[in-house]
Every structure is written in structure tokens, then in C-alpha cells.
Amino acid sequence: MAESDWDTVTVLRKKGPTAAQAKSKQAILAAQRRGEDVETSKKWAAGQNKQHSITKNTAKLDRETEELHHDRVTLEVGKVIQQGRQSKGLTQKDLATKINEKPQVIADYESGRAIPNNQVLGKIERAIDVRTSPGVVRAQ
């Protein structure tokens, strides 16, 4: 009769979270909501074999005066592309579809924001039968 003893209580408990689950952002937020003490720390250069990752000292960086910029397409080239496209009766989207590029690429070339790519320029030239000038870049 020991099996049907009414005084015996069996307690079933859930397993606690694994280490990976306990480290997740959701687990941390849930523990904070419950009011538990949570300690988090950000490890610097964790998982890397770096002891000294300073590449340039600060004085060297302060002395650095060279400004590095990508060359851009000139506005004149953008106007030539825009006029050629309009003379063919194409929208920016139509031209982009014709040369397998995104419409934003055409908009960037026409506005002078694009970094010149000879392949894209060649496709545009062939699509609208216009030759862009050899000086297509300007310093930013």
C-alpha cells in the first residue's frame, strides 16, 4: 500500500536554462523583469587572439592630414546621361531595367553622387547611344 500513500508528494521541476540560453538577451531581460540580480559584462576583444590591438598611436593619427575621398562622376556626365535618356523617351527605371541595374544607380549617376564604374558607364552609353566624355571623375 505504500504506492497509494496519500501523504507522499512528488515534485516535478523544470530544468534550468542552459548556459547559452542564460546568456541570451531575452533571458537577461526576463530575469531583470522578475527582479533577479543580473550581472553582465562586455568582453573586450573576446574570441580573438589579440593582446595589443593598437595599430597607430594617437599622435600619429592627430598628425594625419590627408583626406581620403572616392572620386565621383561629374555633373556634366550626369547631364549627358539624363539628356540622352530623355531623348530616347526612357525613365530612370526603364533605363535601369534595360541595363540590368537598380533605378537608384541611374539616379546616382545623373546627380553626380555615383562612384564611376566603367562597366556601368559602358552599359549606359550603349543603351542610350551617347558617349560620355573621358573626364568622368571629379574629386570629392
DSSP file with accessible surface (Angstrom, degrees, kcal/mol):
  #  RESIDUE AA STRUCTURE BP1 BP2  ACC     N-H-->O    O-->H-N    N-H-->O    O-->H-N    TCO  KAPPA ALPHA  PHI   PSI    X-CA   Y-CA   Z-CA
    1    1 A M    >         0   0  194      0, 0.0     3,-0.7     0, 0.0     0, 0.0   0.000 360.0 360.0 360.0  -0.6    0.0    0.0    0.0
    2    2 A A  G >   +     0   0   86      1,-0.2     3,-1.0     2,-0.1     6,-0.1   0.777 360.0  63.8 -66.5 -22.9    3.0    2.3    0.0
    3    3 A E  G 3  S+     0   0  196      1,-0.3    -1,-0.2     3,-0.0     5,-0.0   0.828 105.1  43.2 -72.9 -29.7    2.3    3.1   -3.6
    4    4 A S  G <  S+     0   0   74     -3,-0.7     2,-0.4     3,-0.0    -1,-0.3  -0.043  79.0 145.7-106.3  32.7   -1.0    4.7   -2.9
    5    5 A D    X   -     0   0   79     -3,-1.0     3,-0.9     1,-0.2    -3,-0.1  -0.589  40.5-153.4 -73.0 124.1    0.1    6.7    0.1
    6    6 A W  T 3  S+     0   0  237     -2,-0.4    -1,-0.2     1,-0.2    -3,-0.0   0.696  89.7  60.9 -74.8 -14.8   -1.8   10.0    0.2
    7    7 A D  T 3  S+     0   0  138      2,-0.0     2,-0.4    -3,-0.0    -1,-0.2   0.615  80.3  99.2 -88.1 -11.0    1.0   11.7    2.2
    8    8 A T    <   -     0   0   90     -3,-0.9     2,-0.5    -6,-0.1     0, 0.0  -0.637  56.5-164.7 -80.9 129.4    3.7   11.2   -0.5
    9    9 A V        -     0   0  118     -2,-0.4     2,-0.5     2,-0.0    -2,-0.0  -0.964   6.7-157.7-118.5 129.1    4.2   14.3   -2.6
   10   10 A T        -     0   0  118     -2,-0.5     2,-0.6     2,-0.0    -2,-0.0  -0.923   8.4-158.6-105.7 127.1    6.1   14.2   -5.9
   11   11 A V        -     0   0  101     -2,-0.5     2,-0.5     2,-0.0    -2,-0.0  -0.920   2.4-163.2-109.6 123.3    7.6   17.5   -7.1
   12   12 A L        -     0   0  160     -2,-0.6     2,-0.4     0, 0.0    -2,-0.0  -0.900  11.6-171.5-104.0 129.4    8.3   17.9  -10.8
   13   13 A R        -     0   0  217     -2,-0.5     2,-0.2     3,-0.0     3,-0.0  -0.931  22.8-118.4-122.2 148.6   10.6   20.8  -11.7
   14   14 A K        -     0   0  204     -2,-0.4     2,-0.2     1,-0.1     0, 0.0  -0.506  37.9-105.6 -77.2 149.9   11.7   22.2  -15.0
   15   15 A K        -     0   0  200     -2,-0.2     3,-0.1     1,-0.1    -1,-0.1  -0.476  39.6-110.5 -71.3 145.5   15.3   22.1  -15.9
   16   16 A G        -     0   0   59     -2,-0.2    -1,-0.1     1,-0.1     6,-0.0  -0.212  46.8 -77.0 -69.2 167.4   17.1   25.4  -15.6
   17   17 A P        -     0   0   91      0, 0.0    -1,-0.1     0, 0.0     2,-0.0  -0.342  48.1-114.6 -68.0 147.8   18.3   27.3  -18.7
   18   18 A T     >  -     0   0   80     -3,-0.1     4,-2.5     1,-0.1     5,-0.2  -0.244  35.0 -98.3 -71.8 171.1   21.4   26.0  -20.4
   19   19 A A  H  > S+     0   0   68      1,-0.2     4,-1.1     2,-0.2     5,-0.1   0.904 124.8  48.6 -60.8 -41.3   24.4   28.3  -20.5
   20   20 A A  H  4 S+     0   0   76      1,-0.2     4,-0.5     2,-0.2     3,-0.2   0.898 112.9  47.4 -67.4 -39.7   23.7   29.5  -24.0
   21   21 A Q  H >4 S+     0   0  111      1,-0.2     3,-0.8     2,-0.2     6,-0.3   0.870 108.5  55.0 -69.0 -35.0   20.0   30.3  -23.1
   22   22 A A  H 3< S+     0   0   50     -4,-2.5    -1,-0.2     1,-0.2    -2,-0.2   0.763 107.2  51.6 -69.3 -23.3   21.0   32.1  -19.9
   23   23 A K  T 3< S+     0   0  163     -4,-1.1    -1,-0.2    -3,-0.2    -2,-0.2   0.559  85.7 109.6 -89.0 -10.3   23.3   34.4  -21.9
   24   24 A S  S <> S-     0   0   44     -3,-0.8     4,-2.1    -4,-0.5     5,-0.2  -0.287  78.1-120.7 -68.8 155.1   20.7   35.4  -24.4
   25   25 A K  H  > S+     0   0  162      1,-0.2     4,-2.6     2,-0.2     5,-0.2   0.883 113.4  54.4 -62.1 -38.1   19.3   38.9  -24.4
   26   26 A Q  H  > S+     0   0  161      1,-0.2     4,-2.5     2,-0.2    -1,-0.2   0.912 108.2  48.7 -63.3 -41.8   15.7   37.6  -23.9
   27   27 A A  H  > S+     0   0   30     -6,-0.3     4,-2.3     2,-0.2    -1,-0.2   0.902 111.8  49.4 -66.6 -38.8   16.8   35.6  -20.8
   28   28 A I  H  X S+     0   0   41     -4,-2.1     4,-2.3     2,-0.2    -2,-0.2   0.941 112.6  46.8 -65.1 -45.8   18.6   38.6  -19.3
   29   29 A L  H  X S+     0   0   68     -4,-2.6     4,-2.2     1,-0.2    -2,-0.2   0.905 111.9  51.1 -63.5 -39.5   15.6   40.8  -19.9
   30   30 A A  H  X S+     0   0   25     -4,-2.5     4,-1.7     1,-0.2    -1,-0.2   0.920 110.3  49.0 -65.2 -40.5   13.3   38.2  -18.4
   31   31 A A  H  <>S+     0   0   10     -4,-2.3     5,-2.2     1,-0.2     4,-0.5   0.900 110.4  50.9 -66.2 -38.6   15.5   37.9  -15.3
   32   32 A Q  H ><5S+     0   0  102     -4,-2.3     3,-1.0     1,-0.2    -1,-0.2   0.897 108.1  52.6 -65.1 -39.1   15.6   41.6  -14.9
   33   33 A R  H 3<5S+     0   0  186     -4,-2.2    -1,-0.2     1,-0.3    -2,-0.2   0.849 106.1  53.7 -64.8 -34.2   11.8   41.8  -15.1
   34   34 A R  T 3<5S-     0   0  157     -4,-1.7    -1,-0.3    -5,-0.2    -2,-0.2   0.576 119.0-113.7 -76.2  -9.0   11.5   39.2  -12.3
   35   35 A G  T < 5 +     0   0   60     -3,-1.0    -3,-0.2    -4,-0.5     2,-0.1   0.638  64.7 148.9  88.5  13.0   13.7   41.4  -10.2
   36   36 A E      < -     0   0  102     -5,-2.2     2,-0.5     1,-0.1    -1,-0.3  -0.463  56.6-101.0 -78.7 154.7   16.6   39.0  -10.1
   37   37 A D        -     0   0  168     -2,-0.1     2,-0.5     2,-0.0    -1,-0.1  -0.647  43.8-172.8 -76.0 124.5   20.2   40.3   -9.8
   38   38 A V        -     0   0   51     -2,-0.5     2,-0.5    -6,-0.0   -10,-0.0  -0.983  10.2-165.9-124.0 128.9   21.8   40.2  -13.2
   39   39 A E        +     0   0  180     -2,-0.5     2,-0.4     2,-0.0    -2,-0.0  -0.963  11.4 177.9-115.8 122.3   25.4   40.9  -13.9
   40   40 A T        -     0   0   92     -2,-0.5     2,-0.4     2,-0.0    -2,-0.0  -0.953   4.1-177.9-122.0 145.7   26.5   41.5  -17.4
   41   41 A S        -     0   0   96     -2,-0.4     2,-0.5     2,-0.0    -2,-0.0  -0.997  22.4-134.4-143.5 138.4   29.9   42.4  -18.7
   42   42 A K        -     0   0  199     -2,-0.4     2,-0.4     4,-0.0    -2,-0.0  -0.804  22.5-139.9 -92.2 124.2   31.2   43.1  -22.2
   43   43 A K    >   -     0   0  158     -2,-0.5     3,-0.7     1,-0.0     2,-0.4  -0.722  13.3-132.3 -87.7 133.2   34.4   41.3  -23.0
   44   44 A W  T 3  S-     0   0  185     -2,-0.4    -1,-0.0     1,-0.3     0, 0.0  -0.701  85.1  -7.8 -87.3 128.0   36.9   43.3  -25.0
   45   45 A A  T >  S-     0   0   28     -2,-0.4     3,-1.4     1,-0.2     5,-0.4   0.862  90.0-177.6  56.4  38.7   38.4   41.5  -28.0
   46   46 A A  T <   +     0   0   57     -3,-0.7    -1,-0.2     1,-0.3     3,-0.1  -0.424  62.7  14.8 -69.4 137.9   36.7   38.3  -26.9
   47   47 A G  T 3  S+     0   0   90      1,-0.3     2,-0.4    -2,-0.1    -1,-0.3   0.617 105.3 106.1  77.7  10.9   37.4   35.3  -29.0
   48   48 A Q  S <  S-     0   0  107     -3,-1.4     2,-1.3     2,-0.1    -1,-0.3  -0.910  74.3-127.7-122.0 152.8   40.3   36.9  -30.8
   49   49 A N        +     0   0  160     -2,-0.4     2,-0.5    -3,-0.1    -3,-0.1  -0.459  65.0 129.3 -94.0  60.7   44.0   36.3  -30.3
   50   50 A K        +     0   0  114     -2,-1.3     3,-0.2    -5,-0.4    -2,-0.1  -0.972  23.3 161.4-121.0 124.4   44.8   40.0  -29.8
   51   51 A Q  S    S+     0   0  156     -2,-0.5     2,-0.4     1,-0.3    -1,-0.1   0.749  84.1  21.7-103.3 -39.0   46.8   41.2  -26.9
   52   52 A H        +     0   0  168      1,-0.1    -1,-0.3     2,-0.0     0, 0.0  -0.897  63.8 169.3-131.6 101.6   47.7   44.6  -28.3
   53   53 A S        +     0   0   45     -2,-0.4     2,-0.6    -3,-0.2    -1,-0.1   0.168  33.9 124.5-102.6  19.8   45.4   45.8  -31.0
   54   54 A I        +     0   0  144      1,-0.2     3,-0.1     0, 0.0    -2,-0.0  -0.698  32.3 177.7 -79.9 118.2   46.6   49.4  -31.2
   55   55 A T        +     0   0  140     -2,-0.6     2,-0.4     1,-0.3    -1,-0.2   0.860  66.8  16.1 -91.4 -42.3   47.5   49.9  -34.9
   56   56 A K  S    S-     0   0   94      3,-0.0    -1,-0.3     4,-0.0     2,-0.1  -0.996  81.5-119.2-130.3 141.1   48.5   53.6  -34.9
   57   57 A N     >  -     0   0   90     -2,-0.4     4,-1.8    -3,-0.1     3,-0.2  -0.354  29.6-110.9 -76.2 163.3   49.3   55.7  -31.9
   58   58 A T  H  > S+     0   0  103      1,-0.2     4,-2.5     2,-0.2     5,-0.2   0.866 114.5  55.9 -65.4 -37.8   47.2   58.7  -31.3
   59   59 A A  H  > S+     0   0   48      1,-0.2     4,-1.9     2,-0.2    -1,-0.2   0.912 107.3  50.7 -62.5 -39.1   49.9   61.3  -32.1
   60   60 A K  H  > S+     0   0  108      1,-0.2     4,-0.8     2,-0.2    -1,-0.2   0.908 111.1  48.2 -64.5 -41.2   50.3   59.7  -35.5
   61   61 A L  H  < S+     0   0   91     -4,-1.8     3,-0.5     1,-0.2    -1,-0.2   0.876 109.1  53.5 -66.8 -36.7   46.6   59.9  -36.1
   62   62 A D  H  < S+     0   0  131     -4,-2.5    -1,-0.2     1,-0.2    -2,-0.2   0.867 108.1  50.2 -66.4 -34.7   46.5   63.5  -34.9
   63   63 A R  H  < S+     0   0  163     -4,-1.9     2,-0.3    -5,-0.2    -1,-0.2   0.655  84.4 110.3 -76.1 -15.8   49.2   64.4  -37.4
   64   64 A E     <  +     0   0   93     -4,-0.8    -3,-0.0    -3,-0.5    -4,-0.0  -0.458  33.3 161.1 -64.3 120.4   47.3   62.7  -40.2
   65   65 A T        +     0   0  126     -2,-0.3     2,-0.2     2,-0.0    -1,-0.2   0.545  32.5 111.7-117.8 -13.2   46.1   65.5  -42.6
   66   66 A E        -     0   0  129      1,-0.1     2,-0.6     2,-0.0    -2,-0.0  -0.455  55.3-149.5 -69.6 129.6   45.3   63.6  -45.8
   67   67 A E        -     0   0  153     -2,-0.2     2,-0.5     2,-0.0    -1,-0.1  -0.894   9.5-152.4-100.7 123.4   41.6   63.5  -46.6
   68   68 A L        +     0   0  133     -2,-0.6     2,-0.3     2,-0.0    -2,-0.0  -0.843  23.5 162.2-101.6 124.5   40.6   60.4  -48.4
   69   69 A H        -     0   0  103     -2,-0.5     2,-0.3    71,-0.0     3,-0.0  -0.980  37.5-115.4-136.2 151.9   37.6   60.5  -50.7
   70   70 A H        -     0   0  124     -2,-0.3    70,-0.3     1,-0.1     2,-0.1  -0.603  39.1-108.9 -80.5 145.7   36.3   58.4  -53.6
   71   71 A D        -     0   0   83     -2,-0.3     2,-0.3    68,-0.1    68,-0.2  -0.472  37.0-152.0 -71.5 148.5   36.2   60.1  -57.0
   72   72 A R  E     -A  138   0A  65     66,-2.7    66,-2.4    43,-0.2    43,-0.2  -0.807  22.5 -94.5-119.7 162.2   32.7   60.9  -58.2
   73   73 A V  E     -A  137   0A   0     41,-2.1    64,-0.2    -2,-0.3    63,-0.1  -0.505  48.7-112.0 -71.4 141.1   31.1   61.2  -61.6
   74   74 A T     >  -     0   0   13     62,-1.7     4,-1.7    -2,-0.2    38,-0.2  -0.335  17.0-119.5 -73.4 158.6   31.0   64.8  -62.8
   75   75 A L  H  > S+     0   0   91      1,-0.2     4,-2.4     2,-0.2     5,-0.2   0.820 112.7  62.0 -66.0 -30.4   27.7   66.7  -63.1
   76   76 A E  H  > S+     0   0  131      2,-0.2     4,-2.3     1,-0.2    -1,-0.2   0.916 104.1  47.6 -62.3 -42.1   28.4   67.2  -66.8
   77   77 A V  H  > S+     0   0    1      1,-0.2     4,-2.7     2,-0.2     5,-0.2   0.913 110.2  53.2 -64.9 -39.3   28.4   63.4  -67.3
   78   78 A G  H  X S+     0   0    0     -4,-1.7     4,-2.6     1,-0.2    -2,-0.2   0.909 109.1  48.6 -61.1 -40.8   25.2   63.2  -65.3
   79   79 A K  H  X S+     0   0  118     -4,-2.4     4,-3.0     2,-0.2     5,-0.2   0.900 110.3  51.5 -65.7 -40.9   23.5   65.8  -67.6
   80   80 A V  H  X S+     0   0   47     -4,-2.3     4,-2.5     2,-0.2     5,-0.2   0.932 112.2  46.3 -61.6 -43.9   24.7   64.0  -70.7
   81   81 A I  H  X S+     0   0    1     -4,-2.7     4,-2.6     2,-0.2    -2,-0.2   0.938 114.0  48.5 -63.7 -43.7   23.2   60.7  -69.4
   82   82 A Q  H  X S+     0   0   55     -4,-2.6     4,-2.6    -5,-0.2    -2,-0.2   0.931 113.3  46.0 -64.5 -44.4   20.0   62.5  -68.4
   83   83 A Q  H  X S+     0   0  124     -4,-3.0     4,-2.4     1,-0.2    -1,-0.2   0.910 113.8  49.0 -65.9 -42.0   19.6   64.2  -71.8
   84   84 A G  H  X S+     0   0    5     -4,-2.5     4,-1.3    -5,-0.2    -1,-0.2   0.909 112.3  48.7 -63.4 -40.5   20.3   61.0  -73.7
   85   85 A R  H  <>S+     0   0   20     -4,-2.6     5,-2.4    -5,-0.2     4,-0.3   0.931 113.2  46.7 -64.8 -43.8   17.8   59.1  -71.6
   86   86 A Q  H ><5S+     0   0  110     -4,-2.6     3,-1.0     1,-0.2    -2,-0.2   0.858 107.0  57.3 -69.3 -32.9   15.1   61.7  -72.1
   87   87 A S  H 3<5S+     0   0   96     -4,-2.4    -1,-0.2     1,-0.3    -2,-0.2   0.815 107.6  48.6 -67.4 -28.0   15.8   61.9  -75.8
   88   88 A K  T 3<5S-     0   0   95     -4,-1.3    -1,-0.3    -3,-0.3    -2,-0.2   0.503 116.9-118.0 -84.5  -6.1   15.1   58.1  -76.0
   89   89 A G  T < 5 +     0   0   62     -3,-1.0     2,-0.3    -4,-0.3    -3,-0.2   0.805  65.6 143.4  75.3  29.3   11.9   58.7  -74.0
   90   90 A L      < -     0   0   34     -5,-2.4    -1,-0.2    -6,-0.1     2,-0.2  -0.790  43.6-140.6-103.8 145.3   13.1   56.5  -71.2
   91   91 A T     >  -     0   0   73     -2,-0.3     4,-2.5     1,-0.1     5,-0.2  -0.482  35.9-102.9 -87.2 170.6   12.5   56.9  -67.5
   92   92 A Q  H  > S+     0   0   63      1,-0.2     4,-2.6     2,-0.2     5,-0.2   0.911 125.6  50.9 -60.8 -38.5   15.3   56.2  -65.0
   93   93 A K  H  > S+     0   0  137      2,-0.2     4,-2.5     1,-0.2    -1,-0.2   0.909 109.1  50.1 -66.3 -41.1   13.5   52.9  -64.1
   94   94 A D  H  > S+     0   0   76      2,-0.2     4,-2.3     1,-0.2    -2,-0.2   0.925 112.8  46.4 -62.6 -45.1   13.3   52.0  -67.8
   95   95 A L  H  X S+     0   0    0     -4,-2.5     4,-1.8     2,-0.2    -2,-0.2   0.917 111.9  51.4 -63.9 -41.7   17.0   52.7  -68.4
   96   96 A A  H  <>S+     0   0    0     -4,-2.6     5,-2.8    -5,-0.2     4,-0.4   0.915 111.0  47.7 -62.0 -41.8   17.9   50.7  -65.3
   97   97 A T  H ><5S+     0   0   92     -4,-2.5     3,-0.9     1,-0.2    -1,-0.2   0.905 109.0  55.0 -65.1 -39.1   15.8   47.8  -66.4
   98   98 A K  H 3<5S+     0   0  120     -4,-2.3    -1,-0.2     1,-0.2    -2,-0.2   0.843 116.4  35.8 -64.5 -34.3   17.4   47.9  -69.8
   99   99 A I  T 3<5S-     0   0    9     -4,-1.8    -1,-0.2    -5,-0.1    -2,-0.2   0.289 112.7-114.5-104.3  10.4   21.0   47.7  -68.4
  100  100 A N  T < 5S+     0   0  138     -3,-0.9     2,-0.3    -4,-0.4    -3,-0.2   0.907  75.4 119.6  59.3  46.2   20.1   45.3  -65.5
  101  101 A E      < -     0   0   58     -5,-2.8    -1,-0.2    -6,-0.1    -2,-0.1  -0.844  69.6 -92.0-127.8 171.0   20.9   47.8  -62.8
  102  102 A K    >>  -     0   0  154     -2,-0.3     3,-1.2     1,-0.1     4,-1.1  -0.547  32.4-119.7 -82.1 150.0   18.8   49.4  -60.0
  103  103 A P  H 3> S+     0   0   59      0, 0.0     4,-2.3     0, 0.0     5,-0.2   0.836 113.2  63.7 -58.1 -29.9   17.0   52.7  -60.6
  104  104 A Q  H 3> S+     0   0  108      1,-0.2     4,-2.6     2,-0.2     5,-0.2   0.844  95.9  58.6 -64.5 -30.4   19.0   54.2  -57.8
  105  105 A V  H <> S+     0   0   34     -3,-1.2     4,-2.3     2,-0.2    -1,-0.2   0.937 107.5  45.6 -63.8 -44.9   22.2   53.6  -59.8
  106  106 A I  H  X S+     0   0    0     -4,-1.1     4,-2.6     1,-0.2     5,-0.2   0.930 112.4  51.2 -63.9 -43.2   20.9   55.7  -62.6
  107  107 A A  H  X S+     0   0   19     -4,-2.3     4,-1.9     1,-0.2     6,-0.2   0.910 110.2  49.7 -61.3 -40.7   19.7   58.4  -60.2
  108  108 A D  H  X>S+     0   0   41     -4,-2.6     5,-2.0     2,-0.2     6,-1.4   0.901 111.4  48.2 -65.9 -40.9   23.2   58.5  -58.6
  109  109 A Y  H ><5S+     0   0    7     -4,-2.3     3,-0.5     1,-0.2    -2,-0.2   0.915 112.9  48.1 -65.3 -41.8   25.0   58.8  -61.9
  110  110 A E  H 3<5S+     0   0   15     -4,-2.6    -1,-0.2     1,-0.2    -2,-0.2   0.829 114.5  45.4 -70.5 -29.5   22.7   61.6  -63.1
  111  111 A S  H 3<5S-     0   0   43     -4,-1.9    -1,-0.2    -5,-0.2    -2,-0.2   0.530 112.8-114.9 -92.4  -5.3   23.1   63.5  -59.8
  112  112 A G  T <<5S+     0   0    0     -4,-0.8    -3,-0.2    -3,-0.5    -4,-0.1   0.652  86.7 111.5  84.5  14.7   26.9   63.1  -59.7
  113  113 A R      < +     0   0  131     -5,-2.0    -4,-0.2    -6,-0.2     2,-0.1   0.583  49.6 103.1 -93.6 -12.5   26.8   61.0  -56.5
  114  114 A A  S    S-     0   0    9     -6,-1.4   -41,-2.1    -7,-0.1    -9,-0.0  -0.434  71.5-128.2 -79.4 145.6   28.0   57.8  -58.1
  115  115 A I        -     0   0   82    -43,-0.2   -43,-0.2    -2,-0.1    -2,-0.1  -0.816  46.3-104.3 -84.5 123.5   31.5   56.3  -57.9
  116  116 A P        -     0   0   32      0, 0.0     2,-0.4     0, 0.0   -45,-0.1  -0.253  38.8-175.7 -61.7 135.1   32.4   55.7  -61.5
  117  117 A N     >  -     0   0   70      1,-0.1     4,-2.8    -3,-0.0     5,-0.2  -0.988  19.0-149.8-128.3 118.1   32.2   52.1  -62.7
  118  118 A N  H  > S+     0   0  133     -2,-0.4     4,-2.4     1,-0.2     5,-0.2   0.830  96.7  54.4 -61.3 -32.9   33.4   51.6  -66.3
  119  119 A Q  H  > S+     0   0  151      2,-0.2     4,-2.2     1,-0.2    -1,-0.2   0.940 111.8  43.2 -65.8 -45.5   31.1   48.6  -66.8
  120  120 A V  H  > S+     0   0    8      2,-0.2     4,-2.5     1,-0.2    -2,-0.2   0.930 114.4  50.2 -66.3 -44.5   28.0   50.6  -65.8
  121  121 A L  H  X S+     0   0    7     -4,-2.8     4,-2.7     1,-0.2    -1,-0.2   0.908 110.3  51.0 -60.0 -41.3   29.1   53.6  -67.8
  122  122 A G  H  X S+     0   0   13     -4,-2.4     4,-2.4    -5,-0.2    -1,-0.2   0.910 110.1  48.9 -62.2 -41.9   29.6   51.4  -70.9
  123  123 A K  H  X S+     0   0   58     -4,-2.2     4,-2.2     2,-0.2    -2,-0.2   0.908 112.3  48.3 -64.8 -40.6   26.1   49.8  -70.5
  124  124 A I  H  X S+     0   0    1     -4,-2.5     4,-2.2     2,-0.2     6,-0.2   0.933 110.8  51.1 -64.5 -44.5   24.5   53.3  -70.1
  125  125 A E  H  X>S+     0   0   29     -4,-2.7     5,-1.3     1,-0.2     4,-1.0   0.914 113.2  45.0 -59.3 -43.9   26.4   54.5  -73.2
  126  126 A R  H  <5S+     0   0  172     -4,-2.4    -1,-0.2     1,-0.2    -2,-0.2   0.881 112.0  52.5 -68.5 -36.3   25.3   51.6  -75.3
  127  127 A A  H  <5S+     0   0   12     -4,-2.2    -2,-0.2     1,-0.2    -1,-0.2   0.871 122.8  27.1 -70.1 -35.6   21.7   51.8  -74.1
  128  128 A I  H  <5S-     0   0    4     -4,-2.2    -1,-0.2     2,-0.2    -2,-0.2   0.361 101.8-124.1-110.9   7.3   21.2   55.5  -74.9
  129  129 A D  T  <5 +     0   0  121     -4,-1.0     2,-0.4    -5,-0.2    -3,-0.2   0.905  67.2 129.8  52.9  46.9   23.8   55.8  -77.8
  130  130 A V      < -     0   0   39     -5,-1.3     2,-0.6    -6,-0.2    -1,-0.2  -0.984  53.1-138.8-130.8 142.2   25.6   58.6  -76.1
  131  131 A R        -     0   0  194     -2,-0.4     2,-0.2    -3,-0.1    -9,-0.0  -0.895  16.9-143.9-101.5 122.3   29.4   58.9  -75.5
  132  132 A T        -     0   0   14     -2,-0.6     4,-0.1     1,-0.1   -55,-0.1  -0.566  31.5 -97.9 -81.1 151.7   30.4   60.3  -72.1
  133  133 A S        -     0   0   57     -2,-0.2    -1,-0.1     2,-0.1     3,-0.0  -0.257  28.2-115.7 -67.3 156.9   33.4   62.5  -72.0
  134  134 A P  S    S+     0   0  133      0, 0.0     2,-1.6     0, 0.0     3,-0.2   0.820 107.0  69.7 -65.6 -28.7   36.8   61.0  -71.0
  135  135 A G        +     0   0   50      1,-0.2   -58,-0.1   -62,-0.0    -2,-0.1  -0.556  59.2 146.2 -87.8  75.7   37.0   63.2  -67.9
  136  136 A V        +     0   0   20     -2,-1.6   -62,-1.7    -4,-0.1     2,-0.3   0.550  47.1  73.1 -91.4  -6.6   34.2   61.5  -66.0
  137  137 A V  E     -A   73   0A  67    -64,-0.2     2,-0.3    -3,-0.2   -64,-0.2  -0.798  51.3-175.5-114.8 152.2   35.5   61.8  -62.5
  138  138 A R  E     -A   72   0A  86    -66,-2.4   -66,-2.7    -2,-0.3     2,-0.2  -0.980  33.7-106.8-135.2 150.3   35.9   64.7  -60.1
  139  139 A A              0   0   81     -2,-0.3   -68,-0.1   -68,-0.2   -69,-0.1  -0.536 360.0 360.0 -75.1 143.5   37.5   64.8  -56.7
  140  140 A Q              0   0  113    -70,-0.3    -1,-0.1    -2,-0.2   -69,-0.0  -0.549 360.0 360.0 -82.5 360.0   35.0   65.0  -53.8
